[in-house]
Amino acid sequence: MNNPFKQIFQFYEVPGTLKQKVLDDINSIKSTIHITDLFLLKYPSNFIDIINKKIKKDR
């Protein structure tokens, strides 16, 4: 499968600042997904413990 963006912007160079902002956003999304995966999928008991502590604290 070919990259459609390379076909569309074949003769256009994107500014470096825009590239960096896009890469920063992608890295933020990856980090969020990684943290979510870690706490909710791999170790769900951690999430349950946090919720239980919050409930006990509110009582």
C-alpha positions in Angstrom: 0.0 0.0 0.0 1.4 3.4 -1.0 1.4 6.4 1.2 -1.3 8.7 -0.2 0.3 11.8 1.3 3.4 11.2 -0.7 1.3 11.1 -3.8 -0.6 14.2 -2.9 2.3 16.3 -1.7 4.9 15.0 -4.0 6.4 18.4 -4.8 5.6 20.2 -1.5 7.8 20.4 1.5 6.0 20.8 4.9 7.6 23.3 7.3 9.8 21.7 10.0 7.8 23.3 12.9 4.6 21.7 11.6 6.3 18.3 11.3 7.5 18.7 14.9 4.1 19.6 16.2 2.5 16.6 14.5 5.2 14.3 15.9 4.8 15.7 19.4 1.0 15.1 19.2 1.6 11.6 18.0 4.0 10.9 20.9 1.5 12.3 23.4 -1.2 10.0 22.0 1.1 7.0 22.2 2.0 7.8 25.8 -1.6 8.1 26.7 -2.4 4.8 25.1 0.6 3.2 26.8 -0.5 4.5 30.3 -4.1 3.4 29.7 -3.0 0.0 28.5 -0.7 -0.4 31.5 -3.3 0.5 34.2 -6.6 -0.7 32.7 -5.6 -3.7 30.7 -2.4 -5.2 32.1 -3.0 -4.3 35.8 -6.7 -3.6 36.3 -6.4 -4.3 40.0 -4.4 -1.0 40.3 -7.3 0.9 38.9 -9.8 -0.8 41.2 -7.6 0.0 44.2 -7.5 3.6 43.3 -11.2 3.8 42.9 -11.8 2.0 46.2 -9.4 4.4 48.0 -11.3 7.3 46.6 -14.6 5.9 47.7 -13.4 5.2 51.2 -11.9 8.7 51.4 -15.2 10.3 50.4 -17.2 8.5 53.1 
